Amino acid sequence: MTTNPTTNIDTYPSSGLVVRPAEPGDYAAIAEVVTQAYRAVGQLEGTASFYEQELRDVAGRVEKAEVIVAVDATSNDVLGSVTICPVDSPLSELAQPGELEFRMLAVSTSAQRRGVGRALVQAVCDRARELDCHQLVIYVRTAVAAEAVALYEKLGFETMPERDWMPIPTVTLHAYRLRL
């Protein structure tokens, strides 16, 4: 990975990726990638009406948190994105002081197995270090996100069952953390 600190852009030459802050021209593509990815693993079943609206509202997320995008270095096509929620963000559901939460990590189904998810998590780790956070936290709906859980566990995340949560009776979110 090569980092350009003046523009906050990371390039991953071996995978052909660029990870950078989302720009307004990316928002529609991000909305499509996130909803497509969530739908593909059943994340929108039973909650489609309200949660899909939240996933599609990229402009609204940018006002409350940071949205990072991974794009193809050649075509500039959006391959994935993640929302970074500091503890004081209205989108933060899990973070406590000293922690950085991330949400809505999604990779286009056509770009999976290219290292996009790993690159986005690395960008979140880098941001956490910039903010002097001691750990990353995320909620995962493990029943439908087995590939995400496998990635997080491979990267060293561990469960925090004491912080698991049910936002609605049919959805259990499991808390994970990565100590930095």
N, C-alpha and C positions, 0 to 999 in steps of 0.2 A: 504494500500500500504506500502511496505517496500522498502527503498532505500539503496543501497550499494554504498556509495560515491566513493569508490576506483575503481569501475569498471563501474560506471554510468549505473547500471542496476536497474530497478524497477521491483518488483514482485507484483502481484495481486493475493494472495492466493485464494480468494473466486471465482475468475474467471479463474484460471489456466493459467494466462498470465505472460510472461516476456517481458518487453519493454527495448530495448537496441539499441546501435548504430548498423547499418547494417554492416555486414561483407561480403567480396567478395563471400563467399559460399552462401549467401542469394540472391544475385543480380538477378539470373534467376527467382527464385520464386517470388521475389518482382515485377519484370516486369510482370509476369503472373497475379498476384493478382491485380495489379493496372489496367492493360488493361482489365481484366475480369470485374472488378467493374465498370470502366468507360463505358465499352460497355453495361453492363446490364442496365444502366440508360440512355442510349442514348447520352452519352458525346462524343462519337467518330463519331456520324453521321455528315457527311458533312466536317469533319476535319480529318478523319481517317488517311490519308497518312502521314501528317507531325506531328500531335500531338501524334499519336500512337508511332511513332519513338522516340519522346521525352520521353514519358512515359516508354518505354522499356529501355532507356539508363540510367540505374541506376548507372553504373560506371561513366558516364559523370556527373551525378548530384552530386555524392560524391566528385568529384573534385571541384565543385563550391558551394556546400552547405552541410548541414548535412542531412543524411537520417537515420531515426529511424525506427525500425521494432518491431512489436509485434509478438511474437511466442508463440505457445502452450508450456506450461511449461513441459509437459510430452514428447510429440513427437518432439518438436522443429520445427514443421511446421510453416511456415510464414502465419500469419492470417491477417496482415495489415501493412501498413507503411505510413510514412509522410516525406515530405522534408521540412526542416527548412532553411529559407533564411534570413540571416541577411541583413540589409539595404545595405551593400557593396557587396553582392553576385550578380553575373551576372544574377542569376535566379530571383532576387527580382523584382517584377513589381509594388508593392503597398507600401511597407514599406518606412517610412520617419525616420529621426533620432529619436531614442528612442522607435522605434517599431520593433517588430520581426514578419516577415511574414512566413506563412507556406502554402505549396502547395501540391497538389497531395495526399491528405489524402484519403486512400482507405482501405476498409476492404473486405476480401474474402466473396463472397456471401454465402459460407457455414459457415462462422463464425459470421454473423451478429446477433445482439441481445445478444451478449456475453460481451458487454462492451469494445470491442476492440477500437472503435472510441473514446470513452470517455477517455480511458487510453492513447491513442496517443495524444489527445488534452492536457491531463494533463501533459504529458511529454514535450510538447511544452511550456506550461505555466511554468513549472519548469525551462526549458532552458532560457526562457525570463527573469525570475527572476535572474538567474545566470549572465546574460548579462546586468542586470540593465535596462531592457526595461520596459516602463510604459504601453504598450498595445500590444496585438497580433492583426494581421490583416490578412485577407484572402479574395480572390475573390471567389465568388460562382456563378455558372451558375444556377440560381434559377429555371429556366424553367424545368430543368431535374434533379435537385438535391434536391427534396423536403425533403427527409430523412436527408440529411446533414444539410439543413437549420433548420429543427426541432431540431436536436442535438445542433447546435450552439446556437439557441435561448434558448433552455433549459439550456445551460451552461452560459447564460448571454450575448452573443454576441448581438450587435445592428448594424443596417445598417448605412452606411455612403454614402448616395446617391451622395454627391458631388464628390466622387471618383470612381463612376461607370465608366466602360470602355468597348469599343467595339474593341477587337483586330482584328476582321474581321467583315464585314457587317452583317453576320448572327448570331453572337455570342455576347450576352451582359453579361458582368461579373459584379456582384454586390459586392460592398465592404462591409465587416463586420469587426467589431472590438470588442475586449474584453479588457476592462480597468482592469489593474492589481493593 
